[in-house]
């Protein structure tokens, strides 16, 4: 009998020890009470290689594609991949502000391979929210017509869009911080722009934006869509000698703000044999002449326009003409990934206006260094191509990757705003 008791006690002790070891290797509370466990931590998107998951709002066509086709401007149904119109070849200068169109088109295209962003149908799965309002096209369509009715049409679209967003629980949830809104024309969304200053804005520079509205910390700088043809067969035996013009500029010389330097440069550069500096306006004929001129030039001048940047820089890049940038306040696309000094030359406005200085520096520029820049231009120019369907590493995919880079800062701001009980002390004057 005692032997049986001893055996039972030994077995019980061994069982207890085994259970202790087993229990020590698991979280008993999570095993028996799984509902009491907190949700798993959401890792930073930048720590993963997966594409950005974007939810695109189903806005009526009047906010986007309807502006391109009067016959569908009042259709309530959103645009789809089947009825999305191609960008018109006769759009002229409007093309330079068409980033909004290409971003929307990329989300309509149902192909994940090589894409930096994919569209999701469930907003709960989204990393970011895209607002497909063609604010630049709206200004180009309505704002240039100086009548109250046309101006009101642009304003009314902005009013209706804000009403729509404020009713969205996802916009309310983040205060709009994770919403991506293109505004590449300097006058895009001009009436109510300040109402969206928490969102990720897609801009070409910060020339018309106050510091409390737009900044590099939250917004994405996009390239203009180039209007000259891309140089796809640029492979001469001696690229330096094949380009006979030293410096090329063709564009409007009457500009505002820093762009007033264009008239001063015109006077300084007049009469120099191997410098082409010409006043022109954007017409199909002008684009063809600019395409030819840039391809025959070693350097292409890029002075500031009405704002610190202009389309001319990106025309030069796809023409493999080394950009000469004269703009003290310019910001450049993808600059966290691309070093522009590898293929561009920068002059301050003060340096550019010093008599003879700019031309003297260009004449003394080493041929081998220029060739290295020319080769670098050929290697990076695909990053400035907007196309449908989008291609790996093109402008659209580069921009979505830039949006992805902004999201950790967005989450930081959202998380802080949820726990603060007083106005943000960090923004207060100290």
Secondary structure, DSSP 8 states (H G I E B T S, - for coil): -HHHHHHHHHHHHHHHHHHHHHHHTS-HHHHH-GGGS-------GGGS-S-EEEEE----GGGTGGGG-GGGTT--S---TTT-----TT-GGGGGG-HHHHHHHHHHS---TT-SEEE-S-GGG-SEEE----HHHHIIIIITS-SHHHHHHHHHHHHHHHHHHHT-HHHHHHTTTTEEEE--STTTTTTTGGGGTTSEEEES-STTS-TTT--TTT-EE------S--------SSHHHH--EEEEEEE----SGGGGHHHHHHHHHTT-TTEEEEE----HHHHHHHHHHHHTEEEEEEE--SSS--THHHHHHHTT-EEEEE-TT---TTTTT--GGGTEEEE-HHHHTSTTHHHHHHHTS-HHHHHHHHHHHHHHGGGG---SS--TTSHHHHHHHHHHHHHHHHHHHHHHHHH-SSS-GGGS--
